Amino acid sequence: MCHGLGGTPHSGHALNEKTHTERRLKELESNQVVTLENYLGHSMETTLAKLLTVGLVSIKPWPGSHWATYKDSINAQLYQGEPPTSAKYALAFGFDVKDFMDKISKDVGIDVHRPDKTKCEIDTDCKFFNDDRVCAIRTGHHSGYWIPTWWGICHAWSSAAILEQEPKCPVTYNNITFSPLELKGLLLYIYNDRTLSTVSAGVRFNGDDDTDVKDEYGSSESFAFRDMNPGLVHIVLANIVGKLGKSVIMDVTAGSRVHNQPYPWNANVKSIVYMKTRLTWVAETSDEGPLLSKGKADIYTEGYVLIYLLEMDGAGKIIGGEWLFDSKNPHPDFMYIPTSKLPADLVRPKGMRHADVSMLLEKSVACSDTQ
């Protein structure tokens, strides 16, 4: 999730890199620009000299957890002696606790896609995968399934953190108290919904980071890996973050986790600029309490420097570019913007109601702890 942009242009002749005249930088996908312009309702500025070099969002997204799948998502018990977040919702709003938690697990937790998984009992059962999978076992069960630790509902967190206010105070409803972190969990589950309206650019890369085929210059030959052209990234960040002060959701690495092939030179290119841009985003955390209103946003901010070439035509408009050096990976894989909140009357397939969660959030933001 991006909430800052800073760019430092340099002249093309200052680039100390072997130049291959038979190469052409990856051309900008103009249809992706048009899609974003249709959403914004106006044209985006593409002339490099007219673009801002620093951008900050007007309303920062709030930090939150991705509610890891291997921990059974919102079925995880946060506090000793208290029910899990999902169980609290079931108790407060009249659902059968066991049935509701089972449905949550099959939807976003350990039991998701259960028929496709092989059972395990200890973490060492997963060692032959040679990755970060663990043996995830539900509370009260003796066996579980191999699940990567990075799986979760962070995509829902990203959207909720942009569209909804951050919970501030604990809220009690029907004698059940929800902490701000637990309310974030409920929001994430609500926003884990395919009906959320978004506008996007880029295609998610689902290949293997280690076996992805590279060309002689070290660039991936996968379209999904290289489709996020740096020209597009620069235009989007400078216009949406820099000019409009809005947040953008992105996968900040182009690997398989959702954390350039060379061509002959473009015939329309008249100048090339070497760029360094620092990109920052809000990081995940399971810390309790309001974080933005307490001035803790910077603690949960991460980032990296992107290095790339931008191609311009004779009018100085960005028409393409290519990632350089360490920015061949990581670099943004795909990005999207949620265009509107979910409907107030939305009911998730497992029974959780958006109206219930919105009511709790409103009380939490106002710090009005009423039954």
C-alpha positions in Angstrom: 0.0 0.0 0.0 1.6 3.3 -1.1 1.4 6.5 0.8 4.5 8.3 -0.4 6.5 9.1 -3.5 9.8 10.8 -4.2 11.6 10.8 -7.5 15.1 12.0 -8.4 15.7 12.3 -12.2 19.1 12.2 -13.8 20.2 12.7 -17.4 20.4 9.6 -19.5 24.1 10.0 -20.2 24.9 9.7 -16.5 23.9 6.0 -16.5 27.0 3.9 -16.0 25.6 0.8 -17.5 26.4 -1.1 -20.7 24.0 0.1 -23.4 22.7 -2.4 -26.0 21.5 -0.6 -29.1 19.5 -3.6 -30.2 17.3 -3.3 -27.2 14.0 -1.4 -26.9 12.5 -0.7 -23.5 9.1 -2.2 -22.7 6.4 0.0 -24.1 3.8 1.5 -21.9 0.4 -0.3 -22.0 -1.8 2.6 -23.0 -5.0 0.7 -22.3 -4.1 0.5 -18.6 -3.7 4.3 -18.5 -7.1 4.7 -20.2 -8.8 2.4 -17.7 -7.4 4.5 -14.8 -8.4 7.7 -16.6 -12.0 6.5 -17.0 -12.2 5.9 -13.3 -10.7 9.3 -12.4 -12.9 11.1 -15.0 -10.0 13.1 -16.5 -6.7 12.5 -18.3 -3.6 11.8 -16.3 -0.5 13.9 -16.7 2.2 12.0 -18.5 4.7 14.8 -19.2 7.6 14.1 -16.8 8.6 17.7 -16.3 5.0 18.5 -15.1 4.8 15.7 -12.6 5.3 16.1 -8.9 8.4 14.5 -7.5 7.0 14.1 -3.9 3.6 12.9 -2.9 1.7 12.1 0.3 -1.8 10.8 0.8 -4.2 13.1 2.6 -5.7 10.3 4.7 -3.2 7.6 5.7 -4.4 4.0 5.7 -4.3 2.3 9.1 -1.9 -0.5 9.9 -3.4 -3.9 10.5 -2.9 -7.6 10.5 -3.3 -10.0 7.6 -5.0 -12.5 9.9 -2.9 -15.4 8.8 -4.6 -18.5 7.3 -2.3 -20.8 9.3 -3.6 -19.3 12.5 -7.1 -19.9 11.3 -7.7 -16.2 10.5 -10.3 -14.5 12.8 -10.8 -17.8 14.6 -7.4 -17.1 16.3 -7.6 -16.4 20.0 -6.0 -13.0 20.7 -6.3 -12.8 24.5 -6.2 -15.5 27.1 -9.5 -16.2 28.8 -11.5 -14.5 25.9 -13.2 -16.1 22.9 -11.7 -15.6 19.5 -12.9 -12.7 17.4 -15.2 -14.8 15.3 -16.7 -16.4 18.4 -17.3 -13.0 19.9 -19.3 -11.9 16.8 -21.3 -15.1 16.9 -22.1 -14.6 20.6 -23.0 -10.9 20.1 -25.3 -11.4 17.1 -26.9 -14.8 17.8 -25.0 -17.3 15.7 -24.1 -20.8 16.8 -20.4 -20.4 17.8 -19.0 -23.8 16.6 -20.9 -23.7 13.3 -19.9 -20.1 12.7 -16.2 -20.8 13.4 -16.2 -23.9 11.2 -17.6 -21.8 8.3 -14.9 -19.1 8.9 -12.2 -21.8 8.8 -13.5 -23.2 5.6 -13.7 -19.8 4.1 -10.4 -18.1 5.1 -8.8 -20.3 7.7 -7.0 -23.6 8.1 -9.8 -25.7 6.5 -9.9 -23.6 3.3 -9.6 -25.9 0.3 -9.3 -28.8 2.8 -10.1 -31.6 0.2 -7.0 -30.6 -1.8 -4.6 -30.8 1.1 -2.6 -33.6 2.7 -2.8 -33.9 6.5 0.1 -33.3 8.8 0.7 -33.4 12.6 4.0 -31.5 13.1 5.9 -28.8 11.3 8.7 -31.2 10.3 6.1 -33.1 8.1 6.3 -30.0 5.8 10.1 -29.8 5.5 10.4 -31.4 2.1 8.6 -28.3 0.6 11.7 -26.2 1.5 9.6 -23.1 2.0 7.8 -21.4 4.9 4.9 -23.8 5.2 3.9 -25.0 8.6 1.6 -27.7 9.9 -1.5 -25.6 10.8 -3.8 -27.3 13.3 -7.1 -25.9 14.5 -7.7 -25.6 18.2 -9.0 -28.9 19.5 -7.8 -30.9 16.5 -4.8 -33.3 16.4 -3.9 -32.9 12.7 -3.9 -30.1 10.2 -2.7 -29.0 6.8 0.5 -27.5 5.2 -0.1 -23.8 4.9 2.4 -21.0 4.0 2.7 -18.5 6.8 2.2 -15.5 4.4 -1.3 -16.6 3.3 -4.0 -14.3 4.7 -6.5 -11.6 3.9 -4.1 -8.7 3.5 -5.9 -7.7 0.3 -9.0 -7.1 2.4 -7.0 -5.2 5.0 -5.6 -2.9 2.2 -9.1 -2.0 1.0 -10.6 -1.6 4.4 -7.7 0.6 5.6 -8.3 3.0 2.8 -12.2 3.1 2.8 -13.0 2.7 6.5 -12.0 4.7 9.6 -9.6 3.1 12.1 -11.3 1.6 15.2 -10.3 3.6 18.3 -12.0 2.4 21.4 -13.3 -1.0 22.7 -17.0 -1.5 22.1 -19.4 -3.7 24.1 -22.5 -5.1 22.5 -24.8 -7.6 24.1 -22.2 -8.0 26.9 -19.5 -8.9 24.4 -16.5 -6.5 24.2 -14.6 -6.1 20.9 -11.1 -4.5 21.0 -10.0 -2.2 18.1 -7.8 -5.0 16.7 -10.7 -7.4 16.8 -12.9 -4.8 15.0 -10.2 -4.6 12.3 -10.5 -8.4 12.0 -14.2 -8.1 11.4 -13.7 -5.4 8.9 -11.2 -7.5 7.0 -13.5 -10.4 6.9 -16.3 -8.2 5.5 -14.0 -6.7 2.9 -12.8 -10.2 1.8 -15.6 -10.0 -0.8 -15.3 -10.3 -4.6 -18.1 -7.8 -5.1 -15.8 -4.9 -4.0 -15.5 -2.5 -7.0 -11.9 -1.8 -8.0 -9.9 -0.4 -10.9 -6.6 -2.2 -11.5 -3.4 -2.2 -13.5 -1.0 -5.1 -14.0 -1.4 -8.9 -13.7 -0.4 -10.9 -10.7 2.6 -13.1 -11.2 1.9 -16.6 -9.9 5.1 -18.3 -11.1 8.0 -19.6 -9.1 10.6 -17.0 -8.1 13.5 -19.4 -8.4 12.5 -21.1 -11.7 11.2 -18.1 -13.6 13.0 -17.9 -17.0 15.3 -14.9 -17.4 16.8 -13.5 -20.6 20.5 -12.7 -21.1 20.1 -9.4 -19.3 18.5 -10.9 -16.2 15.0 -9.8 -17.0 12.0 -12.1 -16.6 10.4 -13.5 -19.8 7.0 -13.9 -18.0 4.4 -11.3 -19.2 2.8 -11.3 -15.8 6.2 -10.5 -14.2 7.1 -7.7 -16.5 3.7 -6.1 -17.3 4.0 -3.4 -14.6 6.1 -1.1 -16.7 8.0 1.5 -14.6 6.5 4.2 -16.9 3.0 3.2 -15.8 4.0 2.9 -12.2 5.5 6.4 -12.3 2.5 7.9 -14.0 0.1 6.3 -11.5 2.0 7.2 -8.4 2.7 10.8 -9.5 -0.9 11.4 -10.5 -2.9 9.5 -7.9 -0.7 9.8 -4.9 1.2 12.9 -5.8 -1.5 15.0 -7.4 -4.7 13.7 -5.8 -3.4 12.5 -2.5 -5.1 9.2 -2.7 -3.8 5.8 -1.7 -3.0 3.0 -4.1 -2.9 -0.7 -3.2 -0.1 -2.7 -4.7 1.9 -5.9 -4.4 5.3 -4.5 -3.9 7.2 -7.5 -5.2 6.8 -9.2 -8.6 7.5 -12.7 -7.2 4.9 -15.4 -6.6 4.1 -13.9 -3.2 1.6 -11.1 -3.0 3.8 -9.0 -0.6 11.5 -7.0 -19.0 12.0 -8.7 -21.6 14.2 -6.5 -23.9 13.1 -5.3 -27.3 14.8 -3.2 -30.0 14.8 0.5 -29.2 11.4 2.3 -29.4 11.3 4.3 -32.7 9.4 7.1 -30.9 11.8 7.6 -28.0 13.6 10.9 -28.1 15.1 10.9 -24.5 15.7 8.6 -21.6 15.8 9.5 -17.9 17.4 7.5 -15.1 15.1 7.6 -12.1 15.4 6.7 -8.4 12.0 6.8 -6.5 11.5 5.9 -2.9 8.2 4.1 -2.4 6.7 3.7 1.1 3.7 1.8 2.4 1.9 0.9 5.6 3.1 -2.4 7.0 1.2 -5.2 8.8 1.0 -5.3 12.5 -1.0 -7.1 15.2 -0.5 -4.3 17.7 -3.6 -3.4 19.6 -5.3 0.0 19.9 -5.7 3.0 17.6 -2.4 3.6 15.8 -3.0 6.6 13.4 -4.7 8.8 16.0 -1.9 8.1 18.5 0.7 9.4 15.9 2.2 5.9 15.4 1.8 5.7 11.6 5.5 6.2 10.9 6.4 3.2 13.1 4.5 0.9 10.7 5.9 2.4 7.5 8.3 0.4 5.2 9.7 1.1 1.8 12.4 0.7 -0.8 14.0 2.6 -3.6 13.0 1.8 -7.2 15.6 2.3 -9.9 14.4 2.5 -13.5 14.6 4.1 -16.9 11.8 6.3 -18.3 11.4 6.7 -22.0 10.0 10.0 -23.4 8.8 11.1 -26.8 9.6 14.4 -28.4 7.1 16.2 -26.2 8.6 14.8 -23.0 5.7 12.5 -22.4 6.4 9.1 -20.7 5.9 6.3 -23.2 7.7 3.4 -21.6 10.6 2.3 -19.4 12.5 -0.6 -17.9 13.4 -1.7 -14.4 17.2 -1.7 -13.6 19.6 -3.4 -11.2 17.9 -4.7 -8.0 14.6 -3.2 -9.0 14.1 -6.0 -11.6 12.8 -7.7 -8.5 11.4 -6.5 -6.2 9.3 -4.0 -8.1 5.5 -3.5 -8.1 3.6 -6.5 -9.5 0.1 -5.2 -9.8 -1.9 -2.3 -8.3 -5.5 -1.5 -7.8 -7.8 1.1 -6.2 -11.0 0.3 -4.4 -13.6 2.7 -5.9 -16.3 2.5 -3.3 -17.3 1.0 0.0 -19.2 -2.2 0.2 -23.0 -2.0 0.3 -24.4 -1.4 3.7 -26.8 -4.3 3.4 -24.0 -6.8 2.4 -24.2 -10.2 4.1 -21.2 -12.5 3.7 -22.0 -16.1 2.6 -21.1 -17.3 6.1 -23.6 -14.9 7.7 -21.6 -11.9 8.9 -23.5 -8.7 8.2 -21.8 -5.5 7.1 -24.4 -3.5 9.0 -23.4 -5.2 12.3 -19.7 -4.4 11.8 -20.4 -0.9 10.6 -22.5 -0.3 13.8 -19.6 -1.5 16.0 -17.1 0.6 14.0 -19.2 3.7 14.4 -19.3 3.3 18.2 -15.6 2.5 18.3 -14.7 5.7 16.3 -17.0 7.8 18.5 -15.8 6.0 21.7 -19.4 5.5 22.7 -19.4 2.2 24.5 -23.1 1.5 24.7 -25.0 -1.7 24.5 
